[in-house]
């Protein structure tokens, strides 16, 4: 759903049934293995028995025992049956338990048909209801009794957690559709090109200087990489020659570029350029 579609969704206020708002309920935290058993159990099955022992002057003792019917759902899995519930009062928080009764498919279809016939704009079927089941007054944490069955369960969970997620397994057939390449085409092409060019040999210093002067007749500034391509000389040898005949610019606008020293420059001034232009214009008119 796009952002525009979300903005177009109509929010409709629904009534909240508060008939059980004054009822106090317990919030119980149970171990994972109990929650898994209860999820598998049908709705009409007794899943456990709660015992509350009250002693005058002492805190009430609460215990939970799982029924044999729950344990029979998975006989191979051995879990503790006796548990103790640690009770704590909820004083600084206001917590509630809510339920949502969604309509059945038949009721939703009937409701939509009714809306289409009457022209109603409601986006939620009338059979959908919200309830407040009660206010949480106590929190309980279910803790198993440390017996032999619980110790075996913890040992098994620790063993499973310590097992590596990835294992090396032997295979008897190729499972890949491609094979590794010993060398790639671009690497081979690069080596062949370097071999064809040959190793850069040092030419005579005067010959290199002539190539540099010829290059600087075209442009005033050059990068070291461009000069290496023009002269085809080793970069270290080329820098030795450049230090004799060129200056290295350290500031903008021609930073990190080489320029001929003043004694080697023969650039024409603006006046000379104007004179040559005037002469060329005069010869054209004649």
SULBELGI-V327262 format. One record per residue. N is the residue number from 0. RES is the residue in one small letter. D_CENTER is the distance of its C-alpha to the mean C-alpha in whole Angstrom. Layout:
# SULBELGI-V327262
{{N & RES & D_CENTER} {N & RES & D_CENTER}}
This chain:
# SULBELGI-V327262
{{0 & x & 21} {1 & x & 21} {2 & x & 22} {3 & x & 25} {4 & x & 26} {5 & x & 24} {6 & x & 27} {7 & x & 30} {8 & x & 29} {9 & x & 32} {10 & x & 32} {11 & x & 35} {12 & x & 37} {13 & x & 38} {14 & x & 40} {15 & x & 39} {16 & x & 42} {17 & x & 43} {18 & x & 46} {19 & x & 44} {20 & x & 43} {21 & x & 45} {22 & x & 45} {23 & x & 43} {24 & x & 40} {25 & x & 39} {26 & x & 35} {27 & x & 35} {28 & x & 32} {29 & x & 32} {30 & x & 31} {31 & x & 29} {32 & x & 31} {33 & x & 34} {34 & x & 31} {35 & x & 31} {36 & x & 34} {37 & x & 35} {38 & x & 32} {39 & x & 34} {40 & x & 38} {41 & x & 39} {42 & x & 40} {43 & x & 44} {44 & x & 44} {45 & x & 44} {46 & x & 41} {47 & x & 43} {48 & x & 46} {49 & x & 45} {50 & x & 48} {51 & x & 49} {52 & x & 51} {53 & x & 53} {54 & x & 55} {55 & x & 57} {56 & x & 56} {57 & x & 53} {58 & x & 49} {59 & x & 49} {60 & x & 47} {61 & x & 45} {62 & x & 44} {63 & x & 43} {64 & x & 44} {65 & x & 42} {66 & x & 45} {67 & x & 46} {68 & x & 45} {69 & x & 41} {70 & x & 41} {71 & x & 43} {72 & x & 40} {73 & x & 38} {74 & x & 41} {75 & x & 40} {76 & x & 37} {77 & x & 39} {78 & x & 38} {79 & x & 40} {80 & x & 42} {81 & x & 43} {82 & x & 41} {83 & x & 42} {84 & x & 40} {85 & x & 40} {86 & x & 40} {87 & x & 39} {88 & x & 40} {89 & x & 38} {90 & x & 40} {91 & x & 38} {92 & x & 35} {93 & x & 36} {94 & x & 34} {95 & x & 35} {96 & x & 34} {97 & x & 34} {98 & x & 34} {99 & x & 34} {100 & x & 36} {101 & x & 35} {102 & x & 38} {103 & x & 38} {104 & x & 38} {105 & x & 42} {106 & x & 42} {107 & x & 39} {108 & x & 41} {109 & x & 44} {110 & x & 43} {111 & x & 41} {112 & x & 44} {113 & x & 46} {114 & x & 44} {115 & x & 44} {116 & x & 48} {117 & x & 49} {118 & x & 46} {119 & x & 44} {120 & x & 41} {121 & x & 39} {122 & x & 36} {123 & x & 36} {124 & x & 39} {125 & x & 41} {126 & x & 41} {127 & x & 38} {128 & x & 38} {129 & x & 37} {130 & x & 38} {131 & x & 38} {132 & x & 39} {133 & x & 40} {134 & x & 39} {135 & x & 38} {136 & x & 40} {137 & x & 39} {138 & x & 36} {139 & x & 37} {140 & x & 35} {141 & x & 36} {142 & x & 37} {143 & x & 38} {144 & x & 42} {145 & x & 41} {146 & x & 43} {147 & x & 43} {148 & x & 41} {149 & x & 38} {150 & x & 38} {151 & x & 38} {152 & x & 35} {153 & x & 33} {154 & x & 34} {155 & x & 33} {156 & x & 29} {157 & x & 29} {158 & x & 30} {159 & x & 28} {160 & x & 25} {161 & x & 26} {162 & x & 26} {163 & x & 24} {164 & x & 21} {165 & x & 22} {166 & x & 25} {167 & x & 28} {168 & x & 30} {169 & x & 33} {170 & x & 33} {171 & x & 36} {172 & x & 35} {173 & x & 33} {174 & x & 29} {175 & x & 28} {176 & x & 29} {177 & x & 29} {178 & x & 31} {179 & x & 30} {180 & x & 32} {181 & x & 34} {182 & x & 34} {183 & x & 32} {184 & x & 34} {185 & x & 33} {186 & x & 34} {187 & x & 37} {188 & x & 38} {189 & x & 37} {190 & x & 40} {191 & x & 42} {192 & x & 42} {193 & x & 43} {194 & x & 45} {195 & x & 47} {196 & x & 47} {197 & x & 48} {198 & x & 48} {199 & x & 49} {200 & x & 52} {201 & x & 54} {202 & x & 56} {203 & x & 59} {204 & x & 58} {205 & x & 61} {206 & x & 59} {207 & x & 56} {208 & x & 57} {209 & x & 59} {210 & x & 56} {211 & x & 54} {212 & x & 57} {213 & x & 57} {214 & x & 53} {215 & x & 53} {216 & x & 56} {217 & x & 53} {218 & x & 51} {219 & x & 51} {220 & x & 48} {221 & x & 46} {222 & x & 42} {223 & x & 43} {224 & x & 41} {225 & x & 43} {226 & x & 46} {227 & x & 45} {228 & x & 45} {229 & x & 48} {230 & x & 50} {231 & x & 48} {232 & x & 49} {233 & x & 47} {234 & x & 45} {235 & x & 47} {236 & x & 50} {237 & x & 49} {238 & x & 48} {239 & x & 52} {240 & x & 54} {241 & x & 51} {242 & x & 52} {243 & x & 56} {244 & x & 56} {245 & x & 53} {246 & x & 51} {247 & x & 47} {248 & x & 46} {249 & x & 44} {250 & x & 43} {251 & x & 42} {252 & x & 43} {253 & x & 43} {254 & x & 41} {255 & x & 41} {256 & x & 44} {257 & x & 47} {258 & x & 50} {259 & x & 54} {260 & x & 56} {261 & x & 59} {262 & x & 62} {263 & x & 60} {264 & x & 59} {265 & x & 62} {266 & x & 60} {267 & x & 62} {268 & x & 62} {269 & x & 62} {270 & x & 66} {271 & x & 66} {272 & x & 64} {273 & x & 66} {274 & x & 69} {275 & x & 68} {276 & x & 67} {277 & x & 70} {278 & x & 72} {279 & x & 70} {280 & x & 70} {281 & x & 74} {282 & x & 74} {283 & x & 73} {284 & x & 75} {285 & x & 78}}
